[in-house]
C-alpha cells in the first residue's frame, strides 16, 4: 500500500488531519500551514459575508479579519 506526505494549507489544514485519522496507514507525515477550521467555533457570519461579496473591494473587510492587529 502506498502512502503520502500530506500538506494542508488554510481550509486544507482542517481537511488533511481528517484524512490522517481515517486512513493513518496511508499518511507518512502531516504538515499544516496557516490552518483554518481548527477551533471549536466556526464564524458563520464571516463565511456568509465572504460568500456574499461581489467584488474584491467588498472583500476587504472580510480579508482584514484574517490578520492580527499590529497595534497590540
N, C-alpha and C positions, 0 to 999 in steps of 0.2 A: 504494500500500500504506500502510495506517495504522500508526502507531507509538504507543507508550505510555511513560509515565514509571512505572517500577516502584518500589515501596517494599516492602522485605522486613523484617518485624518478627519477632523471635525465630526460630522454625524457618523462617519465610518468608525470613529472611536467608540461609539455606542454600539455599533453593529458587530464589529470584529470580536469583542470578548464573548458575545453570544455564540459565534461560530466555534470559538475555542471551548466553550462549555458543552456544546452539542456534540462535537467531534474532536476531543482532545488528542486522539491518536493521529489526527491529520494536521495538527498545528505544531510546527517546530519552535516557533517563537512568536511573540505578540508585541508589537510596538504601537503605542498610542501617541499621536501628535495633535496637540490643541484639541483635545476631545470635547465633544458636546454630549449632553444627554446622560451624564454620569451621576447627576444629583437625584435626590428623591422627588423633587418637584419639577414639573415642566411648565414653562411660562407660556401658556396657551395664548394669552393676549399678544405676546411678542410674535409668535408663529402666525397668528391670524393677521396681525398688522403687516408682517413681512410679505405674506401671500397676497394681500390686497393692494399692495403698492403697484403703481402702473408705470413708473419710470425711475431712473436711477436717482434723481434728485429727491423723490419721495421716499427712497430707501435710506437716505442719510440718517434720520433719527433712529431707525432700526439698527443700522450698522454701528452707530455710535455706542449702542448698548453693549457691543462686543468688546469694547476697550475699557481699560481701567482709567479711572480719573487720576491724571498725573498730579493733581493738587494735594492728594492725601499723602 
